[in-house]
Amino acid sequence: MDSSDDEKDGVYGNHMPKELNHNLSSNGMKFVDEVLNGQSERCLENFRMDKKVFYKLCDILQSKGLLRHTNRIKIEEQLAIFMFIVGHNLRTRAVQELFRYSGETISRHFNNVLNAIMAISLDFFQPPGPDVPPEISLDPRLYPYFKDCVGAVDGIHIPVMVGVDEQGPFRNKSGLLSQNVLAACSFDLKFHYVLAGWEGSASDLRVLNSALTRRNKLQVPEGKYYLVDNKYANMPGFIAPYQAVSYHTNQTTTGYHPQDAKELFNQRHSLLRNATDRIFGALKERFPILLSAPPYPLQTQVKLVVAACALHNYIRREKPDDWLFRMYEQDTLLPMAESLLPLEGEQPIVHVDTRALEFGFQTEQLELASHFRDSIATEMWDDYISGLAS
């Protein structure tokens, strides 16, 4: 397959930074100094994080002995090379021209930084806390019904590049090559857990099953649960929407009126679960290398996904109000106008999703999970009717 002109130049997509159009520096360190000594917006544009956040990450990696200054390249420049590549979806040739190093030097430091971030990645993934998330407790549409919900789980397909002999399992339902990545996230846009590397042909349920049974597994606190969409089963620890019932966030805008308990439940479930759409949007916006398959070994491509999620969490912790996070904040939840229709809510019928049986749950456990969802829907509907009638 022939390469496009952009590919030959080492630039993919529409993420070419201004620095590549203006040869402002004679060497890499001078360029990095110019960025770090300039306006904060310039650091955000080039290295995808605030200057203080950038310097602090350098200190962390150095203090843990994961990166060190070399005779030619300081740690700040090593991290800058890595962030410049993942933050602008660039290839080695384009970065060579800016930093004035050989392709071998660029590749070596890229991999050194990637491995250093992977070494501390677990420090940036925190499990859910015991408190009710404020996104729930402060919204009367969601509280107290979802008070035991700690986040949302979903999958995303990230483009992947593999050899011809390996392509079969990685070809997803759309016919594209991808890895199926599972993520559990909080409602304030932090990743609790990420599992990358599954072939694109693997079902979302299979990937979730792997996340729940592997050594480094997804932990669901006792008495708590995650929201999932209808690709998954309703089962202990995971609440899915009702099947064959309307479920789309575009139905939660002004003028949409639920007609029974199941529709109301699905409506509010979708409002809360859209955290996964927002966190994936923020992740890809900051790290556009995830938008196309980079020409690295498969193991490196898998590491890149985990490292990007870890860096996302680190930046979210250190600078939660940076420009990119503000684009994906909770204010995307529009107010709903809910009015009473002349329809009575039907009593939910218990439905057990047999797809969950492969997880080793007993039928009784699945029935309890179904009853639990029904109890939430019924309480929500009763309060909704009572509030509109008053």
LINURMO-V963756 format. One record per pair of residues at least 12 apart in sequence whose ideal C-beta (glycine too) atoms are under 10 Angstrom apart, sorted by the first residue. I is the first residue (numbers start at 1). J is the second residue. Records with the same first field share a line. If there is no record, write none. Layout:
I->J, J
//
This chain:
6->91, 94
7->91, 93, 292, 295
8->91, 93
9->90, 91, 93, 94, 97
10->85, 89, 90, 91, 92, 93, 94, 95, 96, 97
11->88, 89, 90, 91, 93, 94
12->88, 89, 90, 91, 94, 288, 289, 291, 292, 293, 294
13->88, 89, 90, 288, 289, 291, 292
14->89, 288, 291
15->87, 88, 89, 90, 285, 287, 288, 289, 291
16->88, 89, 90, 94
17->42, 45, 46, 47, 84, 87, 88, 90, 94, 98
18->42, 45, 46
19->31, 34, 35, 42, 45, 46, 84, 88, 98
20->84, 88, 90, 94, 95, 97, 98
23->97, 98
24->98
25->98, 99, 100
26->100
27->72, 77, 98, 99, 100, 101
28->72, 73, 74, 77, 78, 80, 81, 84, 95, 96, 98, 99, 100, 101, 105, 106, 109
29->72, 73, 74, 76, 77, 80, 99, 100
30->77, 99, 100
31->46, 77, 80, 84, 98, 99, 100
32->46, 47, 54, 73, 74, 76, 77, 78, 79, 80, 81, 84, 99
33->74, 76, 77, 80
34->46
35->47, 51, 54, 76, 80, 84
36->51, 54, 55, 76, 77, 80
37->51
38->51
39->51
40->52, 53, 54, 319, 322, 323
41->323
43->55, 80, 83
44->87, 286, 319, 322, 323, 324
45->87, 88, 323
46->80, 83, 84, 87, 88, 98
47->76, 79, 80, 81, 82, 83, 84, 86, 87, 88
48->83, 84, 86, 87, 88, 285, 286, 287, 288, 308, 311, 312, 315, 322, 324
49->79, 83, 87, 286, 311, 314, 315, 318, 319, 322, 324
50->315, 318, 319, 321, 322, 323
52->318, 319
53->311, 314, 315, 317, 318, 319, 322
54->76, 79, 80, 83, 315, 318
55->75, 76, 79
56->314, 318, 319
57->75, 76, 79, 83, 113, 116, 117, 120, 311, 314, 315, 318
58->74, 75, 76, 77, 78, 79, 80
59->75
60->116, 117, 120, 123, 314
61->75, 78, 79, 112, 113, 116, 117, 119, 120
62->74, 75, 76, 116
64->116, 119, 120, 123
65->116, 119
66->112, 113, 115, 116, 117, 118, 119, 120
67->79, 109, 112, 113, 115, 116, 117
68->112
70->105, 109, 112
72->101, 105
73->99, 101, 105, 108, 109, 112
75->109, 113, 116
77->99, 101, 109
78->108, 109, 110, 112, 113, 116
79->109, 112, 113, 116, 117
80->95, 98, 99, 109, 113
81->95, 98, 99, 101, 105, 106, 107, 108, 109, 110, 112, 113
82->95, 106, 109, 110, 111, 112, 113, 114, 116, 117, 307, 311
83->113, 286, 287, 311
84->98, 99, 106, 110
85->106, 107, 110, 113, 114, 287, 289, 294, 304
86->110, 113, 114, 286, 287, 288, 289, 290, 294, 304, 307, 308, 311
87->286, 287, 288, 289, 308, 311
88->287, 288, 289
89->287, 288, 289, 290, 291, 292, 294
90->106, 288, 289, 294
91->103, 106, 289, 294, 295
92->104, 105, 106, 107, 110, 295
93->106
94->106
95->107, 110
107->296
110->296, 300
111->296, 297, 300, 303
113->307
114->296, 300, 303, 304, 306, 307
115->300, 303, 307
116->307
117->303, 304, 306, 307, 308, 310, 311, 314
118->302, 303, 304, 306, 307, 310
120->307, 310, 314
121->194, 303, 306, 307, 309, 310, 311, 313, 314
122->216, 306, 310
123->310, 313, 314
124->190, 191, 307, 309, 310, 311, 312, 313, 314, 315, 316, 317
125->184, 190, 191, 192, 193, 194, 306, 309, 310, 313
126->186, 190, 191, 192, 193, 313, 317
127->150, 151, 184, 186, 192, 193, 218, 219, 220, 221
128->149, 150, 151, 184, 186, 190, 192, 193, 219, 220, 221, 224, 226
129->150, 186, 221
130->150, 221, 223, 224
131->150
132->144, 146, 147, 148, 149, 150
133->146, 147, 149, 150, 151, 186, 187, 188, 272, 275
134->187, 188, 330
135->149, 186, 187, 188, 189, 271, 272, 275, 330, 333
136->148, 149, 150, 187, 272
138->330
139->268, 271, 272, 330, 333
140->383, 387
141->252, 264, 267, 268, 271, 272, 333, 335, 336, 338, 380, 383, 384
142->187, 268, 269, 271, 272, 333, 380
144->376, 379, 380, 383
145->264, 265, 268, 269, 272, 375, 376, 377, 379, 380, 383
146->187, 225, 227, 239, 268, 269, 271, 272, 376, 380
147->224, 376
148->221, 223, 224, 225, 239, 372, 376
149->187, 224, 225, 226, 227, 239, 269, 272, 273, 376
150->184, 185, 186, 187, 192, 220, 221, 224, 225, 226, 227, 237
151->183, 184, 185, 186, 187, 188, 190, 191, 192, 193, 220, 224, 225, 226, 227, 272, 273, 275, 276, 279
152->183, 184, 185, 186, 187, 192, 226, 227, 228, 229, 238, 239, 269, 272, 273, 274, 275, 276, 277, 279
153->182, 183, 184, 185, 192, 193, 204, 208, 211, 218, 220, 225, 226, 227, 228, 229, 232, 237, 238, 273, 276
154->181, 182, 183, 184, 185, 204, 208, 226, 227, 228, 229, 231, 232, 273, 274, 275, 276, 277, 279, 280
155->180, 181, 182, 183, 195, 198, 202, 203, 204, 205, 207, 208, 228, 229, 231, 232, 276, 280
156->178, 179, 180, 181, 182, 183, 196, 204, 276, 277, 279, 280, 283, 284, 290, 305
157->170, 172, 173, 174, 176, 177, 178, 179, 180, 181, 198, 200
158->178, 179, 180, 181, 196, 197, 200, 280, 283, 284, 289, 290, 291, 292, 293, 301, 302, 304, 305, 308
159->172, 176, 177, 178, 179, 200, 289, 290, 291, 292, 293, 294, 301
160->172, 176, 177, 178, 179, 180, 196, 197, 199, 200, 292, 293, 294, 296, 298, 301, 302, 305
161->177, 292, 293, 294, 295, 296, 297, 298, 301
162->177, 179, 199, 200, 293, 297, 298, 301
163->298
166->199, 298
167->199, 200
168->199, 201
169->198, 199, 200, 201, 202
170->198, 199, 200, 201, 202, 293, 298
171->199, 200, 201
172->199, 200, 201, 202
173->200, 201, 203
174->200
175->200
176->200, 293
177->199, 200, 201, 293
178->198, 199, 200, 201, 293
179->196, 197, 198, 199, 200, 202, 207, 293, 298, 301, 302, 305
180->195, 196, 197, 198, 199, 200, 201, 202, 203, 204, 206, 207
181->194, 195, 196, 197, 198, 200, 207, 280, 290, 302, 305, 306, 309
182->194, 195, 196, 198, 202, 204, 206, 207, 208, 210, 211, 218
183->195, 196, 211, 218, 276, 279, 280, 283, 305, 309
184->208, 211, 218, 219, 220, 226, 228, 238, 276
185->226, 275, 276, 278, 279, 280, 283, 309, 312, 313
186->275, 279, 313, 316
187->227, 272, 273, 274, 275, 276, 278, 279, 330
188->275, 279, 316, 320, 325, 329, 330
189->275, 276, 278, 279, 280, 281, 282, 283, 312, 313, 316, 320, 325, 328, 329, 330
190->275, 279, 309, 312, 313, 314, 316, 317, 320
191->279, 283, 306, 308, 309, 310, 312, 313, 316
192->218, 219, 220, 226, 313
193->211, 216, 217, 218, 219, 220, 226, 309
194->211, 218, 283, 305, 306, 307, 308, 309, 310, 312, 313
195->207, 208, 210, 211, 212, 214, 216, 217, 218, 302, 305, 306
196->301, 302, 303, 304, 305, 306, 307, 308, 309
197->210, 298, 299, 301, 302, 303, 305, 306
198->210, 211, 302
203->231, 232, 355
204->228, 229, 231, 232
205->228, 231, 232, 233, 235, 353, 355, 356, 358, 359
206->358
207->232
208->226, 228, 231, 232, 233, 235, 238, 359
209->356, 358, 359, 360
212->237, 238, 359, 360
213->359, 360
218->237
219->237
220->236, 237, 238
221->237
222->237
223->237
224->237
225->237, 238, 239, 369, 372, 373
226->238, 239, 273, 276
227->239, 240, 241, 269, 270, 272, 273, 274, 275, 276
228->240, 241, 269, 273, 276
229->241, 247, 269, 270, 273, 276
230->242, 243, 244, 245, 247, 266, 353
231->355
232->353, 355, 356
233->352, 353, 354, 355, 356, 357, 358, 359, 361, 366, 369
234->351, 352, 353, 355, 356, 366, 369, 370, 372, 373
235->352, 353, 355, 356, 357, 359, 361, 365, 366, 368, 369, 370
236->356, 359, 361, 362, 365, 366, 368, 369, 372
237->359, 361, 369
238->356, 359, 369
239->265, 269, 273, 369, 370, 372, 373, 376
240->266, 269, 273, 353, 355, 356, 369, 370, 373
241->262, 263, 265, 266, 267, 268, 269, 270, 273, 373
242->260, 261, 262, 263, 265, 266, 269, 348, 351, 370, 373, 374, 377
243->262, 266, 351, 353
244->262, 351
245->258, 259, 260, 261, 262, 263, 264, 265, 266, 267
246->258, 259, 262, 263, 266, 267, 270
247->262, 263, 265, 266, 267, 269, 270, 273
248->266, 267, 270
249->267, 270, 271, 273, 274, 277, 332, 333, 334
250->270
251->263, 266, 267, 270, 336
252->266, 267, 268, 270, 271, 274, 333, 334, 335, 336, 338
253->334, 335, 336, 337
254->334, 335, 336, 337, 338
255->336, 337, 339
256->336, 337, 338, 339
257->336, 337, 338, 339, 340, 341, 343, 388
258->336, 338, 339, 341, 343, 345, 380, 381, 384
259->341, 342, 343, 344, 345, 346
260->341, 343, 344, 345, 346, 347, 348, 377, 381
261->344, 345, 346, 347, 348, 374, 376, 377, 378, 379, 380, 381, 382, 384, 385
262->345, 346, 348, 349, 373, 374, 377, 378, 381
263->343, 345, 377, 381
264->338, 345, 377, 380, 381, 383, 384, 385
265->348, 373, 374, 376, 377, 378, 379, 380, 381
266->377
267->336, 338, 380
268->336, 338, 376, 377, 380, 384
269->373, 376, 377, 380
271->332, 333, 334, 336
272->333
274->330, 332, 333
275->328, 330, 332, 333
277->328, 332
278->325, 327, 328, 329, 330, 332, 333
279->309, 312, 316, 325, 328
280->309, 328
281->324, 327, 328, 332
282->312, 315, 316, 322, 324, 325, 326, 327, 328, 329
283->305, 308, 309, 311, 312, 324, 328
284->308
285->324, 325, 327, 328
286->308, 311, 312, 315, 322, 324, 325
287->304, 305, 307, 308, 309, 311, 312
289->301, 304, 305, 308
290->304, 305, 308, 309
312->324, 325
338->384, 387, 388
339->388
340->384, 385, 387, 388, 389
341->388
344->381, 385
345->377, 378, 380, 381, 382, 384, 385
346->381
347->374, 378
348->370, 371, 373, 374, 375, 376, 377, 378, 381
349->370, 374
350->366, 367, 368, 370, 371, 373, 374
351->366, 367, 370, 373, 374
352->364, 365, 366, 367, 368, 369, 370
353->366, 369, 370
354->366
356->369, 370
//
